[in-house]
Amino acid sequence: MAELAVIVPTFNEKANVLPLIEAVDRALAGIEYEIVFVDDDSLDGTSEHVRAVAQANPRVRILQRINRKGLASAVIEGMMSTSAPYLAVIDGDMQHDERVLPQMLAKLKQQQLDIVVGSRHVEGGGMGDFSKSRVLLSNAGKALSRSISKTPVSDPMSGFFLLDRRFLDDVVRELSSTGFKILLDLLASARRPVKLGEVGYTFRLRERGESKLNIIVSLEYLRLLLDKWVGAYVPVTYLIFGVVGAFGVLVNLAIIFLLLRFGIEFSQAFIWSSSLVIAVNFFLNNALTFRSRRLQGAGLIVGLVLFYLACLIGLVVNLGIANSLREKGFPLWLSGLTGVTLSSVWNYWVTSILVWRAHRRGLRRPALPA
């Protein structure tokens, strides 16, 4: 049985598969290990490539996820798929230094730690040739992390760490499984003091493939923070849905005002503006609120139509409740607020079930070239 399982979450990392396997094999000479690739149904054939390699290398396994996205949830599924007592997480882009894995494992065992973090901010570590803007973002994320985790760690944004399975078993049911910062999720979910160690490494530049770092990574990090702050009281997706809706209201008012300035009568301006804003809200929710089950292809068109229908029903609900309360003598502001609140709950409930669940077939990927 493998003593150590190396979990590698991937998306479009086919070019890095063989170099990473060879590098890990050199680094872990003398250690019984397996390497588990968890691939989110890559468009470049990563899963198929790993599967072909695994036929000749029994240490290599592939877990291909269909219609499921997200680094954190991929790592969790990979860790739960193995019986190894020690688990390492390393990115598939080869920017983490696999050569320090033996040192991390030895430190964890000798000091009886829960987790050892590969850190860029301790002796022997470094940010490499990071741009100043990326260093600034990393430092900002580090500062925000203190609001949800009290475990002292120099590099809470690290995606490179090694942990004891017993620690995972203690926290796995408390994890948010959100975004890209699974280490922070693990530390913030612990109900007891975490025994943590760190080993320095220098972050390397990507040599092959495309970087996944973009604004979505930052937004997913904020989603994780929100989940740890208020997730026990209200679904984070509902909060984001509400923010998107509030943005839509502001845009709607701005468009109506603009159309009125051009001489369009109010009823026509309202209809045109509302129709446009519903579409804007749909695409924002598809990209942000329901990103893990976002629609593509034909499913996007079907989802848009259903979203329009749900929002129109929600509008009727809003007007009906507001008018009913107003007729019973409630203040105008309370009547309006109640109507908006209940219609937003309706829109969220219906669209999360009808639009972004029933039509997940729209997530199908294009066929790979022969």
MIVEX-914648 format. One record per atom (N, C-alpha, C): x, z, y. Coordinates in steps of 0.02 Angstrom, whole numbers, plus 50000, padded with zeros to 5 digits. Layout:
# residues N
XZY;...
//
This chain:
# residues 370
500425000049940;500005000050000;500445000050063;500214996450114;500584996250176;500575003050211;501155005150236;501195011250275;500965010050346;501105004050371;500965002350441;500574995850443;500024995750481;499654989650495;499764987750567;499984981650579;500084979150647;499484974950665;499094977150714;498474973750734;498634969050793;498454962750785;498594957650836;497944954250857;497644956150914;497054952650938;497264945950969;496904940650952;497104934050977;496514930051002;496664925651048;496204920251068;496634914551094;496624909051059;497024903151076;497774904751078;498024907551024;498734909351019;499074905850959;498824900150939;499094896650880;499844895650885;500094893850943;500814892450951;501244898550940;500954904450948;501354910650942;501304913950873;500884911350829;500754914650765;501394915150723;501714909550708;502314909750666;502894913550699;503044912250763;503584916050795;503464923650793;502834925750803;502674932850802;502754935750732;502514932250682;502584934650613;503314935450594;503714930550612;504434930850596;504774936550634;504594937550697;504894942850737;504704949750711;504074950650693;503854957050665;504184958450598;504264953250558;504584954050492;505304956350500;505654953550548;506354955650561;506364962850585;505914964550630;505914971250660;505744976650609;505304975150561;505054980150515;505384979750446;505984977150444;506354976750380;506424983750350;506234984450287;506274990950253;505654995250260;505154992850297;504524996450306;503964992550273;503554995950234;502974992750203;502444991750257;502284985550272;501814984150326;501374978250309;500844977550347;500434971550347;500284969850420;500144963550432;499984961350500;499284958250499;498834961050539;498134959050539;497974955550605;497864949150602;497654945350660;496884945850666;496644947650725;495924947850737;495784942650790;495484937150769;495404931350813;494684930350832;494564929450897;493894928450923;493694921050921;493764918150861;493544911250849;493864906350899;494524906450901;494904902450950;494744895050945;494784891751002;494654884551005;495244880450982;495834883450978;496434879650961;496614880050886;496174883150846;496304883550775;496754889250754;496794894550795;497204900250777;497014903250710;496374904250698;496144907250635;496344903050576;496244896550581;496404892150525;497154892250512;497544892550565;498274892550557;498504899050523;498244904750545;498424911150514;498214911150441;497624908550427;497374908450358;497844904250313;498084898750339;498554894650300;499204898350287;499454901850338;500074905750330;499964911350279;499384914550281;499234920250238;499224918250164;499094911950149;499084909750080;499774910350048;500294909950089;500974910450063;501304917150079;500984921150122;501264927550143;500744933050135;500784937050082;500274942150068;500244947750121;500744948150164;500734953250216;500294951250275;500084945050278;499704942450334;498964942150316;498534944750361;497814944350352;497484941850416;496894938850408;496534936350466;495824938950464;495594941450521;494904943550530;494624939150586;494224934250568;493954929450617;493254931750638;493174933050703;492534935550729;492124929750757;491504929250736;491064923950759;490564926750809;490514923650867;490044925750920;490154932950942;490774935250938;490954941850965;491604941051004;491614943951063;492194943151107;492424949951132;493064950251153;493324956251185;493904959251148;494444960551185;495054963051155;494954970051125;494624974451161;494544981351137;494164981551071;493604978151068;493204978151006;493584974750950;493984969650966;494384966250915;494894971050885;495224974850927;495724979750904;495394984950859;494814987450880;494464992550840;494284989850772;494004983750769;493814980850705;494434979750661;494974977650692;495584976650653;495844983150624;495844988450663;496084994850639;495634997650584;494984996550590;494524999150540;494524994950476;494834989050478;494844984650419;495414986150371;495864990650391;496454992050349;496454999350328;496795000650271;496845007550246;497525010650263;497945007150302;498605009750319;498545016250359;498975021250346;498935027650381;499195027350453;499585022050469;499835021350537;499655014350563;499465014050626;499205007850655;499565006250720;499795000050725;500114997750787;499694992150817;499694991850883;499334986550918;499844982850962;499844976250956;500314972150993;499974965651012;500094963151072;499784956951094;500064950951055;499654945751052;499864939751015;500274934951055;500444936651118;500814932051161;501564933351162;501784938351122;502494940051115;502804942951179;502394945551223;502664948851283;502854956151270;502584958951216;502794965651195;503404965051149;503834970051151;504464969751113;504364973051045;504254968850995;504144971350927;504734975150898;505324974450928;505924977650901;505914985250907;505484987950951;505454995250958;504924998350912;504584994350872;504074997050826;504365002250778;504945001050747;505225006250702;505355012850739;505595012450801;505725018450840;505075022050856;504555018250871;503905021250885;503615024750824;503675021550766;503425024450704;503815030850686;504475030550692;504885036350676;504715042250722;504625040850786;504465046150834;503785049250818;503295045150802;502635047650786;502655052350726;503025050350674;503055054250612;503475060650621;504045059950652;504495065750659;504205071150704;503875069150757;503595074050804;502855075550792;502585072550738;501885073650719;501415072450779;501485066550809;501085064650867;500455061050846;499985060650893;499385056650882;499505049350898;499905048150950;499995041350973;500665040751010;500985035051002;501605033451039;501485027051077;501605027251142;501475021551186;502115017851202;502105011351196;502645007251222;502565006751297;503035009751334;502945010451407;503465006351445;503225003551501;503664999851547;503935004351601;503735010751601;503885015251657;504275021451637;504625021151580;505065026651561;505765023751550;506245028151535;506925025951524;506945020651468;507275015151482;507315009751434;506755004651442;506295005851489;505745001351500;505804997551565;505414992351572;505434988451634;504864983451636;504694981151696;504154976351706;504384969151698;505024968151686;505274961351678;505214957551744;505024951151739;504974946951798;504254946551824;503914952151823;503234952551850;503234950751924;502704947251946;502614946052017;502424952652051;502544953052117;502384959152154;501634960552152;501224955352154;500504956352153;500274959252087;500584957052032;500394959751966;500624966951958;501204968551986;501444975451984;500964979952024;500734977352082;500274981152123;499614982452087;499354977352052;498744978152014;498834983251958;499414983051925;499554987751871;499574994851897;499884995851955;499935002551985;499245005052007;498825000452033;498155002452053;497745004551992;497805000751938;497455002651877;497685009251850;498335010551855;498625016851832;498325022651872;498255021851937;497975027151979;497245028551961;496865023151950;496155023951933;496055027251865;496535026051820;496465028751752;496435036351750;496725039451800;496745046851801;496045049751811;495575045651833;494895048151843;494515049051778;494755046051724;494385046551660;494815049451604;495465050051614;495895052751561;496375057851591;496405063651560;496845068951584;497495069351544;497595064751497;498215064651458;498775061651499;499315065251511;499875062551549;500195056651512;500235050951544;500545045051514;500795040651571;501395038051564;501695034151619;501415027151624;501135024551569;500905017551568;500225017051534;499685019651566;499025019551534;498745012551526;499035007651561;498795000851557;499124996951500;499575000251463;499934996951409;499454994751353;499604988951326;499224986551268;499644986951205;500194990651208;500684991151154;500764998451134;500515000251076;500545007251055;500475007750979;500625013750954;500595015150882;500275022050873;499795022550828;499425028850820;499325030750747;499175037050738;499005039850673;498265038450659;498115036150598;497415034650582;496965040650591;497205046650579;496785052550586;496555053450658;496975051550706;496775051850776;496225046650790;496315040650762;495795035550770;495125037950742;495145040850682;494525043250652;494175048450695;494565052350732;494275057550775;493905054650835;494135048950861;493865046450924;493465039950918;493485036650861;493225029850858;492485029350877;492095034450861;491375034150877;491225035550950;491735037550987;491645038951059;491895033151102;492185028151072;492495022651110;491975018351144;492145015851203;491705011351239;491755004251211;492325002551183;492444995751155;492364990451208;492534992151270;492424987751326;493084985451357;493124979051372;493694976551411;494334975751371;494894976451406;495544974851379;496004980951373;495804986651399;496244992551401;496044997651347;496164995851285;495964999951229;496355006551227;496975006651250;497355012851251;497005018051295;496815016051354;496475020651400;495815023051370;495465018551337;494835020351303;494965025751251;495495025051211;495665029951160;495815036751191;496225036751244;496415043051275;495825046451309;495405042451342;494825045351378;494285047851330;494285045251269;493765047151221;493945053351180;494565055551184;494785061251144;494455067651169;494235071751122;493905078151140;494385084051136;495005082651122;495515087951118;496145085251151;496625089651166;497255087251195;497605082251148;497845076851176;498165071551136;498915072751134;499195072751074;499925073351066;500215066351072;500525065151130;500735058351148;501485058051162;501795052651138;502495051251153;502555044251181;503135042751210;503245036151240;503925033451221;503965026851214;504595023351201;504635017651251;505195017051285;505275011751335;505375004851305;505104999851339;505234992851320;505164988651383;505464982851383;505424978351440;504924972751426;504444972051470;503924966951462;504234960051470;504064955651423;504364948951423;503894943851453;504174938351477;503774932851502;503474929051443;502884926351453;502574922251402;502944915551397;503104913551335;503454907251324;502994901651302;502454903351266;501994898351240;501284900551254;500834895551259;500134897151271;499994898751344;499364900551358;499144901851426;498974909151436;499144911751495;499004918751511;498254920051515;498044925951490;497334927851494;497194932051555;497714933551595;497614937951652;497244934351708;496654936751725;496264933851780;495804939151807;495354937151851;494914942051883;494454945451832;494304941951776;493874944751726;494184951051695;494854950951686;495194956851659;495084962851704;495144961751770;495034967251818;494314969651817;493844964951812;493144966951810;492974970751746;493284968651690;493164972251627;493464979351630;494014980051667;494304986651675;493824991151714;493524988351767;493034992151805;492424993951763;492244989351717;491684990751672;491844996851627;492464997051603;492675002751562;492635009251602;492885009151664;492855015051706;492135017251717;491695012551731;490985014151741;490685017251678;490865014551621;490585017151559;490795024351547;491425025951563;491655032751554;491365037451608;491225034751667;490945038951720;490205040451709;489815035151695;489075036051694;488745033351631;489145030651585;488855027451526;488425032051483;488535038551487;488125043251449;487425043951477;487325041551539;486675042451573;486295035851582;486655030451593;486325023951605;486785018451579;486505013351546;486915007851520;487305004351575;487945003151564;488354999851614;488104992751627;487864989451575;487604982651585;487014982651633;486614987951631;486044988351677;486294989351749;486814993251758;487094994251824;487364987651852;487724983951811;487994977551833;487434972651847;486924972651803;486334968551813;486014970151881;485974976551897;485694978651961;486104976452020;486774976852014;487214974652068;487134967152080;487104963352025;486994956152031;486324954852065;485814958652045;485154957752076;485154959452150;485514964752168;485554966652239;485914961252279;486434958552250;486784952952282;486314947052292;485894945852240;485414940452245;484914941452301;484704947652311;484234949152365;484534947452433;485164949352442;485504947952506;485574940352517;485764936852464;485824929552469;485144926452484;484634929052451;483954926452460;483734927152533;483854933052562;483664934252632;484054929652679;484694928652664;485114924452707;484874917152705;484694914752645;484464907852639;483784906952674;483344911752665;482684911452698;482774911152774;483204915552800;483334915652872;483604908952896;484064906052857;484354899552875;483834894052875;483414893952824;482894888752820;482384889452876;482224895552893;481754896652949;482044894053014;482704894753022;483034892253083;482984884653087;482924881453029;482864874153028;482134871853029;481674876453041;480974874553049;480574874352985;480854876552929;480474876752867;479994882752869;479364881652849;478894887252850;479074892352797;478844898552808;479074904152768;478934903252693;478334901152675;478154900552604;478614895652568;478754889952600;479204885052569;479914887752566;480134891052620;480804893952621;480884899152566;480364903152556;480384908452504;480434905352435;480044900152422;480044896952356;480724893752341;480984889852389;481624886552379;482194891652371;482184896652413;482714901652410;482694905552345;482104907752325;482034911652264;482244907552203;482054901252202;482234896952145;482994896252139;483324895552195;484054894852194;484384901452173;484144906952201;484454913452188;484364915552115;483804913852085;483704915452013;484234911951972;484384905651988;484904902051952;485594905251963;485734907152026;486374910452041;486434916952001;485904920852000;485904927151963;486014925951888;485714920751862;485794919251791;486524917951774;486844913651814;487544911951799;488014917851810;487864922051860;488274928051870;488194932951812;487574933851790;487454938351733;487774935551669;487764929051662;488064926051602;488824926951602;489124926751662;489854927451667;490084934651669;489664939151694;489884946051705;489504951151663;488854951551672;488454956751639;488464956051564;488344949951540;488304948751468;488874944351445;489464945551471;490044941351457;490194941051382;490124946551347;490294946651276;489824942351234;489234940651261;488784936151225;488564930351269;489014928151312;488844922951360;488654916451325;488204912951357;487924906851330;488344900851351;488354895851308;488704889651322;488294883851295;488454877851318;488134871851290;487384871851299;487034869751246;486304869351249;485994876151259;486304881351232;486044888051241;486014890251313;486464887351355;486474889051426;485834886451460;485624880451442;485024877451471;484404881351449;484354882751384;483784886551358;483764893451390;484344896551396;484374903151426;484154903151498;484344897951536;484144897451606;483384896951613;483074892851570;482344892151572;482004898751557;482244902251506;481954908651488;482064913851543;482634913451576;482784918151630;482304917051688;482164910751704;481674909151756;480994912151738;480774911251676;480124913851655;480094921451660;480624924751637;480644932051639;480624934551711;480994931251755;481014933451826;480354932251861;480014926751843;479354925451873;478854930751852;478874932651788;478434938051764;478614944551799;479264945751807;479494951751842;479254951951914;479234946051946;478984945752015;478254947552019;477864945051970;477144946751967;477054954251957;477464957151911;477444964351899;477604968251962;478124965951998;478334969152060;477764969252111;477464963552122;476924963052172;476324967152151;476154966852086;475564970452062;475634977952070;476214980652051;476334987952056;476354990052129;476714986152170;476784987952241;476104987952276;475704982752263;475044982352295;474584988052272;474624989652206;474194994952179;474365001652211;475015003152217;475215009452247;475035009652321;475115003952354;474955003752425;474215005052437;473795002152394;473065003052401;472865010352389;473275014052350;473125021052336;473415025752388;473695022852442;473915026952497;474645028952497;475035026352449;475745027952448;476095024352506;476645027252532;477015024052587;477255017052566;477325012752615;477535005852602;478215005652568;478695009752592;479365009552564;479375011952492;478955017052476;478935019552407;478595014652361;478075011452385;477725006352345;478195000552328;478554998252380;479014992652369;479584994452323;479875000452334;480445002652293;480245003552220;479645006352208;479415007252139;479305000552105;479014995852141;478904989252113;479554985752095;480034986052141;480684982952129;481044986152070;481024992852066;481364996452012;481074994651944;480414994851938;480094993451874;480184986151854;480154981651903;480254974551886;480974973151866;481454976851895;482154975851876;482274978351804;481944983951787;481984986451718;481684981351670;481114978551690;480794973351649;481264967351640;481534964851695;481984959051692;482584960351647;482874966251654;483464967951613;483284968351539;482744971851524;482534972751455;482364966051422;481974961951456;481754955651427;482334950751420;482744950151472;483284945251469;483834947251421;483964953851415;484484955951369;484284954751297;483634954851283;483394953651215;483244946251204;482894943251251;482654936351241;483174931151258;483534932151313;483994926951337;484684927651305;484974933651308;485664934451285;485714937351215;485194937051176;485244939051107;484954933851061;484344931751074;484004927151029;484334920251028;484714918551081;484994911851085;485754911951083;486024916251043;486754916551036;487024910551000;486594906550970;486834900350938;487154895750989;486984896851052;487294892751105;488024894151114;488294899151078;489004900851084;489444896651038;489154892051001;489554888150954;490124884650989;490684884550956;491264881350985;491284874050966;491644869851003;491724862850984;492104862250918;491984856850882;492344855750820;493084854450834;493514856950790;494234855750798;494394848550780;494884845550812;495074838750795;495334838450724;495184832950690;495404832150620;496154831250617;
//
